[in-house]
Amino acid sequence: MVSWMMRGMLILLIGAILLVINKQFQLHQLVRLFSTFIILAGVSVTMYGLLDAMRGAGAVPNRKRSRMPTELADK
């Protein structure tokens, strides 16, 4: 989960930096559109990491069944 969220935050940071650079230097309108898409991609990657971890938390791995104390006392 953390690795996906770190990647998403890095992508989001790159998009934010592009947006600030575009604001300072008044670059082409396509740069603003491109940086907006990059920010949305960063949010999407971050949310994927979070939702994937939440989905995986519900799954219980196959474990060997432990003996109950009453089963141990019977033997």
PDB file of N, CA, C, O and CB in Angstrom:
ATOM      1  N   MET A   1       0.819  -1.179   0.000  1.00  0.00           N
ATOM      2  CA  MET A   1       0.000   0.000   0.000  1.00  0.00           C
ATOM      3  C   MET A   1       0.871   1.253   0.000  1.00  0.00           C
ATOM      4  O   MET A   1       0.608   2.206  -0.734  1.00  0.00           O
ATOM      5  CB  MET A   1      -0.936  -0.008   1.197  1.00  0.00           C
ATOM      6  N   VAL A   2       1.892   1.238   0.819  1.00  0.00           N
ATOM      7  CA  VAL A   2       2.726   2.431   0.956  1.00  0.00           C
ATOM      8  C   VAL A   2       3.454   2.739  -0.344  1.00  0.00           C
ATOM      9  O   VAL A   2       3.595   3.906  -0.712  1.00  0.00           O
ATOM     10  CB  VAL A   2       3.736   2.252   2.093  1.00  0.00           C
ATOM     11  N   SER A   3       3.915   1.716  -1.039  1.00  0.00           N
ATOM     12  CA  SER A   3       4.648   1.971  -2.282  1.00  0.00           C
ATOM     13  C   SER A   3       3.734   2.590  -3.346  1.00  0.00           C
ATOM     14  O   SER A   3       4.153   3.497  -4.065  1.00  0.00           O
ATOM     15  CB  SER A   3       5.268   0.665  -2.814  1.00  0.00           C
ATOM     16  N   TRP A   4       2.491   2.110  -3.452  1.00  0.00           N
ATOM     17  CA  TRP A   4       1.555   2.706  -4.407  1.00  0.00           C
ATOM     18  C   TRP A   4       1.231   4.131  -4.028  1.00  0.00           C
ATOM     19  O   TRP A   4       1.126   5.003  -4.890  1.00  0.00           O
ATOM     20  CB  TRP A   4       0.274   1.887  -4.490  1.00  0.00           C
ATOM     21  N   MET A   5       1.070   4.371  -2.728  1.00  0.00           N
ATOM     22  CA  MET A   5       0.739   5.727  -2.288  1.00  0.00           C
ATOM     23  C   MET A   5       1.927   6.674  -2.497  1.00  0.00           C
ATOM     24  O   MET A   5       1.735   7.839  -2.846  1.00  0.00           O
ATOM     25  CB  MET A   5       0.316   5.722  -0.804  1.00  0.00           C
ATOM     26  N   MET A   6       3.141   6.186  -2.289  1.00  0.00           N
ATOM     27  CA  MET A   6       4.320   7.017  -2.526  1.00  0.00           C
ATOM     28  C   MET A   6       4.446   7.361  -4.007  1.00  0.00           C
ATOM     29  O   MET A   6       4.761   8.497  -4.359  1.00  0.00           O
ATOM     30  CB  MET A   6       5.591   6.303  -2.035  1.00  0.00           C
ATOM     31  N   ARG A   7       4.201   6.382  -4.872  1.00  0.00           N
ATOM     32  CA  ARG A   7       4.247   6.651  -6.315  1.00  0.00           C
ATOM     33  C   ARG A   7       3.192   7.678  -6.707  1.00  0.00           C
ATOM     34  O   ARG A   7       3.459   8.600  -7.477  1.00  0.00           O
ATOM     35  CB  ARG A   7       4.041   5.350  -7.115  1.00  0.00           C
ATOM     36  N   GLY A   8       2.002   7.504  -6.168  1.00  0.00           N
ATOM     37  CA  GLY A   8       0.923   8.437  -6.476  1.00  0.00           C
ATOM     38  C   GLY A   8       1.227   9.849  -6.017  1.00  0.00           C
ATOM     39  O   GLY A   8       0.946  10.816  -6.725  1.00  0.00           O
ATOM     40  N   MET A   9       1.806   9.965  -4.825  1.00  0.00           N
ATOM     41  CA  MET A   9       2.160  11.293  -4.308  1.00  0.00           C
ATOM     42  C   MET A   9       3.270  11.927  -5.143  1.00  0.00           C
ATOM     43  O   MET A   9       3.277  13.140  -5.348  1.00  0.00           O
ATOM     44  CB  MET A   9       2.598  11.199  -2.835  1.00  0.00           C
ATOM     45  N   LEU A  10       4.199  11.119  -5.621  1.00  0.00           N
ATOM     46  CA  LEU A  10       5.268  11.642  -6.476  1.00  0.00           C
ATOM     47  C   LEU A  10       4.695  12.157  -7.792  1.00  0.00           C
ATOM     48  O   LEU A  10       5.081  13.227  -8.263  1.00  0.00           O
ATOM     49  CB  LEU A  10       6.330  10.554  -6.745  1.00  0.00           C
ATOM     50  N   ILE A  11       3.778  11.399  -8.386  1.00  0.00           N
ATOM     51  CA  ILE A  11       3.144  11.838  -9.623  1.00  0.00           C
ATOM     52  C   ILE A  11       2.346  13.115  -9.377  1.00  0.00           C
ATOM     53  O   ILE A  11       2.367  14.038 -10.191  1.00  0.00           O
ATOM     54  CB  ILE A  11       2.233  10.730 -10.191  1.00  0.00           C
ATOM     55  N   LEU A  12       1.645  13.156  -8.252  1.00  0.00           N
ATOM     56  CA  LEU A  12       0.864  14.340  -7.899  1.00  0.00           C
ATOM     57  C   LEU A  12       1.771  15.553  -7.704  1.00  0.00           C
ATOM     58  O   LEU A  12       1.426  16.659  -8.117  1.00  0.00           O
ATOM     59  CB  LEU A  12       0.045  14.080  -6.626  1.00  0.00           C
ATOM     60  N   LEU A  13       2.912  15.352  -7.085  1.00  0.00           N
ATOM     61  CA  LEU A  13       3.869  16.439  -6.879  1.00  0.00           C
ATOM     62  C   LEU A  13       4.413  16.965  -8.203  1.00  0.00           C
ATOM     63  O   LEU A  13       4.569  18.174  -8.376  1.00  0.00           O
ATOM     64  CB  LEU A  13       5.020  15.968  -5.995  1.00  0.00           C
ATOM     65  N   ILE A  14       4.699  16.072  -9.125  1.00  0.00           N
ATOM     66  CA  ILE A  14       5.185  16.489 -10.441  1.00  0.00           C
ATOM     67  C   ILE A  14       4.125  17.339 -11.148  1.00  0.00           C
ATOM     68  O   ILE A  14       4.443  18.362 -11.755  1.00  0.00           O
ATOM     69  CB  ILE A  14       5.555  15.252 -11.305  1.00  0.00           C
ATOM     70  N   GLY A  15       2.878  16.911 -11.065  1.00  0.00           N
ATOM     71  CA  GLY A  15       1.795  17.691 -11.663  1.00  0.00           C
ATOM     72  C   GLY A  15       1.642  19.055 -11.018  1.00  0.00           C
ATOM     73  O   GLY A  15       1.404  20.045 -11.710  1.00  0.00           O
ATOM     74  N   ALA A  16       1.776  19.118  -9.703  1.00  0.00           N
ATOM     75  CA  ALA A  16       1.657  20.399  -8.997  1.00  0.00           C
ATOM     76  C   ALA A  16       2.810  21.331  -9.371  1.00  0.00           C
ATOM     77  O   ALA A  16       2.610  22.534  -9.540  1.00  0.00           O
ATOM     78  CB  ALA A  16       1.629  20.174  -7.470  1.00  0.00           C
ATOM     79  N   ILE A  17       4.006  20.778  -9.498  1.00  0.00           N
ATOM     80  CA  ILE A  17       5.162  21.595  -9.894  1.00  0.00           C
ATOM     81  C   ILE A  17       4.953  22.150 -11.303  1.00  0.00           C
ATOM     82  O   ILE A  17       5.239  23.319 -11.560  1.00  0.00           O
ATOM     83  CB  ILE A  17       6.475  20.762  -9.831  1.00  0.00           C
ATOM     84  N   LEU A  18       4.456  21.317 -12.210  1.00  0.00           N
ATOM     85  CA  LEU A  18       4.168  21.805 -13.563  1.00  0.00           C
ATOM     86  C   LEU A  18       3.111  22.904 -13.547  1.00  0.00           C
ATOM     87  O   LEU A  18       3.200  23.869 -14.305  1.00  0.00           O
ATOM     88  CB  LEU A  18       3.705  20.653 -14.457  1.00  0.00           C
ATOM     89  N   LEU A  19       2.128  22.757 -12.694  1.00  0.00           N
ATOM     90  CA  LEU A  19       1.082  23.766 -12.598  1.00  0.00           C
ATOM     91  C   LEU A  19       1.633  25.094 -12.077  1.00  0.00           C
ATOM     92  O   LEU A  19       1.250  26.158 -12.564  1.00  0.00           O
ATOM     93  CB  LEU A  19      -0.042  23.274 -11.691  1.00  0.00           C
ATOM     94  N   VAL A  20       2.522  25.035 -11.100  1.00  0.00           N
ATOM     95  CA  VAL A  20       3.131  26.258 -10.560  1.00  0.00           C
ATOM     96  C   VAL A  20       4.048  26.907 -11.593  1.00  0.00           C
ATOM     97  O   VAL A  20       4.050  28.129 -11.743  1.00  0.00           O
ATOM     98  CB  VAL A  20       3.920  25.948  -9.272  1.00  0.00           C
ATOM     99  N   ILE A  21       4.824  26.093 -12.302  1.00  0.00           N
ATOM    100  CA  ILE A  21       5.705  26.631 -13.354  1.00  0.00           C
ATOM    101  C   ILE A  21       4.868  27.304 -14.438  1.00  0.00           C
ATOM    102  O   ILE A  21       5.221  28.382 -14.917  1.00  0.00           O
ATOM    103  CB  ILE A  21       6.586  25.502 -13.973  1.00  0.00           C
ATOM    104  N   ASN A  22       3.760  26.673 -14.827  1.00  0.00           N
ATOM    105  CA  ASN A  22       2.888  27.265 -15.837  1.00  0.00           C
ATOM    106  C   ASN A  22       2.303  28.581 -15.339  1.00  0.00           C
ATOM    107  O   ASN A  22       2.163  29.529 -16.112  1.00  0.00           O
ATOM    108  CB  ASN A  22       1.762  26.291 -16.214  1.00  0.00           C
ATOM    109  N   LYS A  23       1.965  28.648 -14.062  1.00  0.00           N
ATOM    110  CA  LYS A  23       1.396  29.880 -13.497  1.00  0.00           C
ATOM    111  C   LYS A  23       2.432  31.002 -13.496  1.00  0.00           C
ATOM    112  O   LYS A  23       2.094  32.155 -13.763  1.00  0.00           O
ATOM    113  CB  LYS A  23       0.883  29.632 -12.061  1.00  0.00           C
ATOM    114  N   GLN A  24       3.687  30.676 -13.198  1.00  0.00           N
ATOM    115  CA  GLN A  24       4.733  31.689 -13.120  1.00  0.00           C
ATOM    116  C   GLN A  24       5.154  32.220 -14.489  1.00  0.00           C
ATOM    117  O   GLN A  24       5.359  33.421 -14.662  1.00  0.00           O
ATOM    118  CB  GLN A  24       5.932  31.122 -12.411  1.00  0.00           C
ATOM    119  N   PHE A  25       5.277  31.323 -15.448  1.00  0.00           N
ATOM    120  CA  PHE A  25       5.843  31.707 -16.741  1.00  0.00           C
ATOM    121  C   PHE A  25       4.808  31.839 -17.851  1.00  0.00           C
ATOM    122  O   PHE A  25       5.169  32.107 -18.997  1.00  0.00           O
ATOM    123  CB  PHE A  25       6.873  30.708 -17.150  1.00  0.00           C
ATOM    124  N   GLN A  26       3.541  31.657 -17.536  1.00  0.00           N
ATOM    125  CA  GLN A  26       2.462  31.780 -18.516  1.00  0.00           C
ATOM    126  C   GLN A  26       2.762  30.976 -19.786  1.00  0.00           C
ATOM    127  O   GLN A  26       2.774  31.511 -20.895  1.00  0.00           O
ATOM    128  CB  GLN A  26       2.238  33.255 -18.869  1.00  0.00           C
ATOM    129  N   LEU A  27       2.999  29.697 -19.593  1.00  0.00           N
ATOM    130  CA  LEU A  27       3.261  28.811 -20.724  1.00  0.00           C
ATOM    131  C   LEU A  27       1.958  28.532 -21.458  1.00  0.00           C
ATOM    132  O   LEU A  27       0.920  29.126 -21.164  1.00  0.00           O
ATOM    133  CB  LEU A  27       3.919  27.488 -20.255  1.00  0.00           C
ATOM    134  N   HIS A  28       2.031  27.639 -22.396  1.00  0.00           N
ATOM    135  CA  HIS A  28       0.880  27.327 -23.242  1.00  0.00           C
ATOM    136  C   HIS A  28      -0.258  26.709 -22.418  1.00  0.00           C
ATOM    137  O   HIS A  28      -0.026  26.111 -21.367  1.00  0.00           O
ATOM    138  CB  HIS A  28       1.295  26.369 -24.375  1.00  0.00           C
ATOM    139  N   GLN A  29      -1.463  26.865 -22.906  1.00  0.00           N
ATOM    140  CA  GLN A  29      -2.658  26.345 -22.233  1.00  0.00           C
ATOM    141  C   GLN A  29      -2.621  24.818 -22.123  1.00  0.00           C
ATOM    142  O   GLN A  29      -3.194  24.247 -21.195  1.00  0.00           O
ATOM    143  CB  GLN A  29      -3.921  26.784 -22.984  1.00  0.00           C
ATOM    144  N   LEU A  30      -1.953  24.166 -23.063  1.00  0.00           N
ATOM    145  CA  LEU A  30      -1.856  22.702 -23.023  1.00  0.00           C
ATOM    146  C   LEU A  30      -1.028  22.217 -21.835  1.00  0.00           C
ATOM    147  O   LEU A  30      -1.246  21.114 -21.335  1.00  0.00           O
ATOM    148  CB  LEU A  30      -1.249  22.179 -24.321  1.00  0.00           C
ATOM    149  N   VAL A  31      -0.083  23.031 -21.384  1.00  0.00           N
ATOM    150  CA  VAL A  31       0.723  22.650 -20.216  1.00  0.00           C
ATOM    151  C   VAL A  31      -0.166  22.574 -18.986  1.00  0.00           C
ATOM    152  O   VAL A  31      -0.007  21.679 -18.155  1.00  0.00           O
ATOM    153  CB  VAL A  31       1.883  23.656 -19.985  1.00  0.00           C
ATOM    154  N   ARG A  32      -1.096  23.502 -18.867  1.00  0.00           N
ATOM    155  CA  ARG A  32      -2.019  23.486 -17.727  1.00  0.00           C
ATOM    156  C   ARG A  32      -2.921  22.255 -17.791  1.00  0.00           C
ATOM    157  O   ARG A  32      -3.169  21.606 -16.774  1.00  0.00           O
ATOM    158  CB  ARG A  32      -2.873  24.776 -17.699  1.00  0.00           C
ATOM    159  N   LEU A  33      -3.406  21.940 -18.981  1.00  0.00           N
ATOM    160  CA  LEU A  33      -4.245  20.761 -19.152  1.00  0.00           C
ATOM    161  C   LEU A  33      -3.455  19.488 -18.839  1.00  0.00           C
ATOM    162  O   LEU A  33      -3.953  18.589 -18.162  1.00  0.00           O
ATOM    163  CB  LEU A  33      -4.806  20.706 -20.583  1.00  0.00           C
ATOM    164  N   PHE A  34      -2.229  19.424 -19.335  1.00  0.00           N
ATOM    165  CA  PHE A  34      -1.367  18.271 -19.098  1.00  0.00           C
ATOM    166  C   PHE A  34      -1.069  18.103 -17.608  1.00  0.00           C
ATOM    167  O   PHE A  34      -1.103  16.985 -17.094  1.00  0.00           O
ATOM    168  CB  PHE A  34      -0.060  18.415 -19.885  1.00  0.00           C
ATOM    169  N   SER A  35      -0.781  19.191 -16.922  1.00  0.00           N
ATOM    170  CA  SER A  35      -0.486  19.096 -15.488  1.00  0.00           C
ATOM    171  C   SER A  35      -1.721  18.691 -14.694  1.00  0.00           C
ATOM    172  O   SER A  35      -1.609  17.996 -13.684  1.00  0.00           O
ATOM    173  CB  SER A  35       0.055  20.429 -14.966  1.00  0.00           C
ATOM    174  N   THR A  36      -2.894  19.120 -15.142  1.00  0.00           N
ATOM    175  CA  THR A  36      -4.126  18.691 -14.480  1.00  0.00           C
ATOM    176  C   THR A  36      -4.333  17.190 -14.622  1.00  0.00           C
ATOM    177  O   THR A  36      -4.730  16.525 -13.666  1.00  0.00           O
ATOM    178  CB  THR A  36      -5.328  19.441 -15.052  1.00  0.00           C
ATOM    179  N   PHE A  37      -4.067  16.657 -15.802  1.00  0.00           N
ATOM    180  CA  PHE A  37      -4.179  15.213 -16.004  1.00  0.00           C
ATOM    181  C   PHE A  37      -3.149  14.452 -15.176  1.00  0.00           C
ATOM    182  O   PHE A  37      -3.438  13.368 -14.670  1.00  0.00           O
ATOM    183  CB  PHE A  37      -4.014  14.870 -17.482  1.00  0.00           C
ATOM    184  N   ILE A  38      -1.967  15.004 -15.038  1.00  0.00           N
ATOM    185  CA  ILE A  38      -0.947  14.352 -14.218  1.00  0.00           C
ATOM    186  C   ILE A  38      -1.384  14.337 -12.752  1.00  0.00           C
ATOM    187  O   ILE A  38      -1.199  13.332 -12.066  1.00  0.00           O
ATOM    188  CB  ILE A  38       0.418  15.069 -14.369  1.00  0.00           C
ATOM    189  N   ILE A  39      -1.955  15.424 -12.272  1.00  0.00           N
ATOM    190  CA  ILE A  39      -2.444  15.467 -10.895  1.00  0.00           C
ATOM    191  C   ILE A  39      -3.547  14.429 -10.696  1.00  0.00           C
ATOM    192  O   ILE A  39      -3.559  13.726  -9.686  1.00  0.00           O
ATOM    193  CB  ILE A  39      -2.963  16.881 -10.545  1.00  0.00           C
ATOM    194  N   LEU A  40      -4.468  14.331 -11.648  1.00  0.00           N
ATOM    195  CA  LEU A  40      -5.522  13.325 -11.546  1.00  0.00           C
ATOM    196  C   LEU A  40      -4.964  11.911 -11.575  1.00  0.00           C
ATOM    197  O   LEU A  40      -5.475  11.029 -10.885  1.00  0.00           O
ATOM    198  CB  LEU A  40      -6.524  13.502 -12.668  1.00  0.00           C
ATOM    199  N   ALA A  41      -3.924  11.689 -12.361  1.00  0.00           N
ATOM    200  CA  ALA A  41      -3.291  10.374 -12.388  1.00  0.00           C
ATOM    201  C   ALA A  41      -2.647  10.067 -11.043  1.00  0.00           C
ATOM    202  O   ALA A  41      -2.725   8.936 -10.564  1.00  0.00           O
ATOM    203  CB  ALA A  41      -2.244  10.300 -13.509  1.00  0.00           C
ATOM    204  N   GLY A  42      -2.011  11.064 -10.429  1.00  0.00           N
ATOM    205  CA  GLY A  42      -1.412  10.859  -9.111  1.00  0.00           C
ATOM    206  C   GLY A  42      -2.440  10.520  -8.053  1.00  0.00           C
ATOM    207  O   GLY A  42      -2.215   9.644  -7.218  1.00  0.00           O
ATOM    208  N   VAL A  43      -3.565  11.210  -8.085  1.00  0.00           N
ATOM    209  CA  VAL A  43      -4.643  10.905  -7.135  1.00  0.00           C
ATOM    210  C   VAL A  43      -5.184   9.500  -7.393  1.00  0.00           C
ATOM    211  O   VAL A  43      -5.488   8.768  -6.451  1.00  0.00           O
ATOM    212  CB  VAL A  43      -5.786  11.953  -7.242  1.00  0.00           C
ATOM    213  N   SER A  44      -5.304   9.127  -8.655  1.00  0.00           N
ATOM    214  CA  SER A  44      -5.812   7.795  -8.996  1.00  0.00           C
ATOM    215  C   SER A  44      -4.879   6.693  -8.515  1.00  0.00           C
ATOM    216  O   SER A  44      -5.337   5.686  -7.974  1.00  0.00           O
ATOM    217  CB  SER A  44      -6.012   7.679 -10.500  1.00  0.00           C
ATOM    218  N   VAL A  45      -3.589   6.872  -8.705  1.00  0.00           N
ATOM    219  CA  VAL A  45      -2.622   5.865  -8.258  1.00  0.00           C
ATOM    220  C   VAL A  45      -2.636   5.759  -6.732  1.00  0.00           C
ATOM    221  O   VAL A  45      -2.566   4.660  -6.181  1.00  0.00           O
ATOM    222  CB  VAL A  45      -1.197   6.215  -8.762  1.00  0.00           C
ATOM    223  N   THR A  46      -2.726   6.898  -6.057  1.00  0.00           N
ATOM    224  CA  THR A  46      -2.787   6.890  -4.597  1.00  0.00           C
ATOM    225  C   THR A  46      -4.043   6.174  -4.113  1.00  0.00           C
ATOM    226  O   THR A  46      -3.980   5.359  -3.193  1.00  0.00           O
ATOM    227  CB  THR A  46      -2.749   8.325  -4.049  1.00  0.00           C
ATOM    228  N   MET A  47      -5.167   6.471  -4.722  1.00  0.00           N
ATOM    229  CA  MET A  47      -6.418   5.819  -4.328  1.00  0.00           C
ATOM    230  C   MET A  47      -6.398   4.331  -4.633  1.00  0.00           C
ATOM    231  O   MET A  47      -6.972   3.539  -3.885  1.00  0.00           O
ATOM    232  CB  MET A  47      -7.597   6.471  -5.032  1.00  0.00           C
ATOM    233  N   TYR A  48      -5.742   3.938  -5.727  1.00  0.00           N
ATOM    234  CA  TYR A  48      -5.620   2.513  -6.027  1.00  0.00           C
ATOM    235  C   TYR A  48      -4.866   1.797  -4.922  1.00  0.00           C
ATOM    236  O   TYR A  48      -5.265   0.716  -4.490  1.00  0.00           O
ATOM    237  CB  TYR A  48      -4.916   2.302  -7.371  1.00  0.00           C
ATOM    238  N   GLY A  49      -3.773   2.398  -4.464  1.00  0.00           N
ATOM    239  CA  GLY A  49      -3.012   1.781  -3.381  1.00  0.00           C
ATOM    240  C   GLY A  49      -3.832   1.641  -2.120  1.00  0.00           C
ATOM    241  O   GLY A  49      -3.759   0.617  -1.440  1.00  0.00           O
ATOM    242  N   LEU A  50      -4.609   2.652  -1.802  1.00  0.00           N
ATOM    243  CA  LEU A  50      -5.444   2.606  -0.606  1.00  0.00           C
ATOM    244  C   LEU A  50      -6.558   1.580  -0.748  1.00  0.00           C
ATOM    245  O   LEU A  50      -6.773   0.770   0.154  1.00  0.00           O
ATOM    246  CB  LEU A  50      -6.036   3.979  -0.320  1.00  0.00           C
ATOM    247  N   LEU A  51      -7.262   1.605  -1.864  1.00  0.00           N
ATOM    248  CA  LEU A  51      -8.380   0.680  -2.057  1.00  0.00           C
ATOM    249  C   LEU A  51      -7.917  -0.759  -2.199  1.00  0.00           C
ATOM    250  O   LEU A  51      -8.610  -1.678  -1.762  1.00  0.00           O
ATOM    251  CB  LEU A  51      -9.180   1.079  -3.276  1.00  0.00           C
ATOM    252  N   ASP A  52      -6.763  -0.966  -2.801  1.00  0.00           N
ATOM    253  CA  ASP A  52      -6.224  -2.317  -2.918  1.00  0.00           C
ATOM    254  C   ASP A  52      -5.889  -2.877  -1.543  1.00  0.00           C
ATOM    255  O   ASP A  52      -6.129  -4.055  -1.277  1.00  0.00           O
ATOM    256  CB  ASP A  52      -4.978  -2.328  -3.816  1.00  0.00           C
ATOM    257  N   ALA A  53      -5.343  -2.051  -0.676  1.00  0.00           N
ATOM    258  CA  ALA A  53      -5.038  -2.499   0.685  1.00  0.00           C
ATOM    259  C   ALA A  53      -6.317  -2.772   1.468  1.00  0.00           C
ATOM    260  O   ALA A  53      -6.381  -3.728   2.241  1.00  0.00           O
ATOM    261  CB  ALA A  53      -4.186  -1.453   1.416  1.00  0.00           C
ATOM    262  N   MET A  54      -7.327  -1.943   1.274  1.00  0.00           N
ATOM    263  CA  MET A  54      -8.595  -2.166   1.971  1.00  0.00           C
ATOM    264  C   MET A  54      -9.275  -3.438   1.488  1.00  0.00           C
ATOM    265  O   MET A  54      -9.875  -4.166   2.279  1.00  0.00           O
ATOM    266  CB  MET A  54      -9.528  -0.972   1.777  1.00  0.00           C
ATOM    267  N   ARG A  55      -9.183  -3.705   0.196  1.00  0.00           N
ATOM    268  CA  ARG A  55      -9.789  -4.915  -0.348  1.00  0.00           C
ATOM    269  C   ARG A  55      -9.045  -6.153   0.137  1.00  0.00           C
ATOM    270  O   ARG A  55      -9.662  -7.178   0.429  1.00  0.00           O
ATOM    271  CB  ARG A  55      -9.801  -4.868  -1.883  1.00  0.00           C
ATOM    272  N   GLY A  56      -7.733  -6.061   0.223  1.00  0.00           N
ATOM    273  CA  GLY A  56      -6.932  -7.191   0.680  1.00  0.00           C
ATOM    274  C   GLY A  56      -7.029  -7.433   2.172  1.00  0.00           C
ATOM    275  O   GLY A  56      -6.729  -8.531   2.641  1.00  0.00           O
ATOM    276  N   ALA A  57      -7.440  -6.429   2.924  1.00  0.00           N
ATOM    277  CA  ALA A  57      -7.544  -6.592   4.374  1.00  0.00           C
ATOM    278  C   ALA A  57      -8.691  -7.516   4.749  1.00  0.00           C
ATOM    279  O   ALA A  57      -8.649  -8.148   5.805  1.00  0.00           O
ATOM    280  CB  ALA A  57      -7.727  -5.239   5.049  1.00  0.00           C
ATOM    281  N   GLY A  58      -9.702  -7.607   3.920  1.00  0.00           N
ATOM    282  CA  GLY A  58     -10.836  -8.471   4.216  1.00  0.00           C
ATOM    283  C   GLY A  58     -10.543  -9.937   3.979  1.00  0.00           C
ATOM    284  O   GLY A  58     -11.209 -10.803   4.546  1.00  0.00           O
ATOM    285  N   ALA A  59      -9.560 -10.226   3.152  1.00  0.00           N
ATOM    286  CA  ALA A  59      -9.219 -11.603   2.839  1.00  0.00           C
ATOM    287  C   ALA A  59      -8.342 -12.174   3.944  1.00  0.00           C
ATOM    288  O   ALA A  59      -7.327 -11.587   4.318  1.00  0.00           O
ATOM    289  CB  ALA A  59      -8.507 -11.697   1.472  1.00  0.00           C
ATOM    290  N   VAL A  60      -8.745 -13.314   4.453  1.00  0.00           N
ATOM    291  CA  VAL A  60      -7.978 -13.981   5.501  1.00  0.00           C
ATOM    292  C   VAL A  60      -7.188 -15.096   4.846  1.00  0.00           C
ATOM    293  O   VAL A  60      -7.768 -15.941   4.164  1.00  0.00           O
ATOM    294  CB  VAL A  60      -8.905 -14.532   6.643  1.00  0.00           C
ATOM    295  N   PRO A  61      -5.886 -15.117   5.035  1.00  0.00           N
ATOM    296  CA  PRO A  61      -5.087 -16.182   4.421  1.00  0.00           C
ATOM    297  C   PRO A  61      -5.432 -17.532   5.039  1.00  0.00           C
ATOM    298  O   PRO A  61      -5.912 -17.607   6.170  1.00  0.00           O
ATOM    299  CB  PRO A  61      -3.579 -15.893   4.580  1.00  0.00           C
ATOM    300  N   ASN A  62      -5.181 -18.591   4.284  1.00  0.00           N
ATOM    301  CA  ASN A  62      -5.450 -19.939   4.787  1.00  0.00           C
ATOM    302  C   ASN A  62      -4.500 -20.252   5.927  1.00  0.00           C
ATOM    303  O   ASN A  62      -3.281 -20.286   5.754  1.00  0.00           O
ATOM    304  CB  ASN A  62      -5.313 -20.993   3.660  1.00  0.00           C
ATOM    305  N   ARG A  63      -5.066 -20.473   7.064  1.00  0.00           N
ATOM    306  CA  ARG A  63      -4.270 -20.814   8.238  1.00  0.00           C
ATOM    307  C   ARG A  63      -4.663 -22.198   8.706  1.00  0.00           C
ATOM    308  O   ARG A  63      -5.790 -22.648   8.499  1.00  0.00           O
ATOM    309  CB  ARG A  63      -4.458 -19.773   9.372  1.00  0.00           C
ATOM    310  N   LYS A  64      -3.725 -22.855   9.335  1.00  0.00           N
ATOM    311  CA  LYS A  64      -4.050 -24.133   9.933  1.00  0.00           C
ATOM    312  C   LYS A  64      -4.932 -23.873  11.140  1.00  0.00           C
ATOM    313  O   LYS A  64      -4.709 -22.937  11.908  1.00  0.00           O
ATOM    314  CB  LYS A  64      -2.768 -24.922  10.327  1.00  0.00           C
ATOM    315  N   ARG A  65      -5.906 -24.695  11.285  1.00  0.00           N
ATOM    316  CA  ARG A  65      -6.829 -24.524  12.394  1.00  0.00           C
ATOM    317  C   ARG A  65      -6.137 -24.943  13.679  1.00  0.00           C
ATOM    318  O   ARG A  65      -5.609 -26.051  13.781  1.00  0.00           O
ATOM    319  CB  ARG A  65      -8.126 -25.340  12.173  1.00  0.00           C
ATOM    320  N   SER A  66      -6.143 -24.074  14.629  1.00  0.00           N
ATOM    321  CA  SER A  66      -5.514 -24.408  15.903  1.00  0.00           C
ATOM    322  C   SER A  66      -6.479 -25.226  16.746  1.00  0.00           C
ATOM    323  O   SER A  66      -7.698 -25.113  16.614  1.00  0.00           O
ATOM    324  CB  SER A  66      -5.077 -23.130  16.658  1.00  0.00           C
ATOM    325  N   ARG A  67      -5.921 -26.030  17.594  1.00  0.00           N
ATOM    326  CA  ARG A  67      -6.746 -26.844  18.465  1.00  0.00           C
ATOM    327  C   ARG A  67      -7.292 -25.988  19.607  1.00  0.00           C
ATOM    328  O   ARG A  67      -6.605 -25.141  20.177  1.00  0.00           O
ATOM    329  CB  ARG A  67      -5.943 -28.039  19.013  1.00  0.00           C
ATOM    330  N   MET A  68      -8.520 -26.245  19.898  1.00  0.00           N
ATOM    331  CA  MET A  68      -9.163 -25.564  21.013  1.00  0.00           C
ATOM    332  C   MET A  68      -8.689 -26.194  22.315  1.00  0.00           C
ATOM    333  O   MET A  68      -8.316 -27.367  22.316  1.00  0.00           O
ATOM    334  CB  MET A  68     -10.711 -25.633  20.894  1.00  0.00           C
ATOM    335  N   PRO A  69      -8.689 -25.479  23.391  1.00  0.00           N
ATOM    336  CA  PRO A  69      -8.253 -26.064  24.681  1.00  0.00           C
ATOM    337  C   PRO A  69      -9.054 -27.292  25.075  1.00  0.00           C
ATOM    338  O   PRO A  69      -8.525 -28.190  25.730  1.00  0.00           O
ATOM    339  CB  PRO A  69      -8.359 -25.030  25.786  1.00  0.00           C
ATOM    340  N   THR A  70     -10.310 -27.346  24.692  1.00  0.00           N
ATOM    341  CA  THR A  70     -11.109 -28.539  25.056  1.00  0.00           C
ATOM    342  C   THR A  70     -10.661 -29.745  24.245  1.00  0.00           C
ATOM    343  O   THR A  70     -10.692 -30.869  24.746  1.00  0.00           O
ATOM    344  CB  THR A  70     -12.625 -28.283  24.828  1.00  0.00           C
ATOM    345  N   GLU A  71     -10.245 -29.532  23.001  1.00  0.00           N
ATOM    346  CA  GLU A  71      -9.753 -30.650  22.204  1.00  0.00           C
ATOM    347  C   GLU A  71      -8.445 -31.189  22.756  1.00  0.00           C
ATOM    348  O   GLU A  71      -8.209 -32.397  22.712  1.00  0.00           O
ATOM    349  CB  GLU A  71      -9.571 -30.228  20.754  1.00  0.00           C
ATOM    350  N   LEU A  72      -7.599 -30.323  23.271  1.00  0.00           N
ATOM    351  CA  LEU A  72      -6.347 -30.754  23.856  1.00  0.00           C
ATOM    352  C   LEU A  72      -6.582 -31.534  25.155  1.00  0.00           C
ATOM    353  O   LEU A  72      -5.843 -32.471  25.457  1.00  0.00           O
ATOM    354  CB  LEU A  72      -5.449 -29.548  24.114  1.00  0.00           C
ATOM    355  N   ALA A  73      -7.582 -31.159  25.904  1.00  0.00           N
ATOM    356  CA  ALA A  73      -7.856 -31.820  27.186  1.00  0.00           C
ATOM    357  C   ALA A  73      -8.416 -33.215  26.970  1.00  0.00           C
ATOM    358  O   ALA A  73      -8.239 -34.080  27.828  1.00  0.00           O
ATOM    359  CB  ALA A  73      -8.835 -30.988  28.024  1.00  0.00           C
ATOM    360  N   ASP A  74      -9.085 -33.461  25.850  1.00  0.00           N
ATOM    361  CA  ASP A  74      -9.671 -34.763  25.592  1.00  0.00           C
ATOM    362  C   ASP A  74      -8.620 -35.825  25.277  1.00  0.00           C
ATOM    363  O   ASP A  74      -8.885 -37.017  25.431  1.00  0.00           O
ATOM    364  CB  ASP A  74     -10.651 -34.664  24.456  1.00  0.00           C
ATOM    365  N   LYS A  75      -7.472 -35.422  24.853  1.00  0.00           N
ATOM    366  CA  LYS A  75      -6.462 -36.405  24.421  1.00  0.00           C
ATOM    367  C   LYS A  75      -5.522 -36.777  25.497  1.00  0.00           C
ATOM    368  O   LYS A  75      -4.624 -37.591  25.279  1.00  0.00           O
ATOM    369  CB  LYS A  75      -5.686 -35.893  23.274  1.00  0.00           C
TER     370      LYS A  75
END
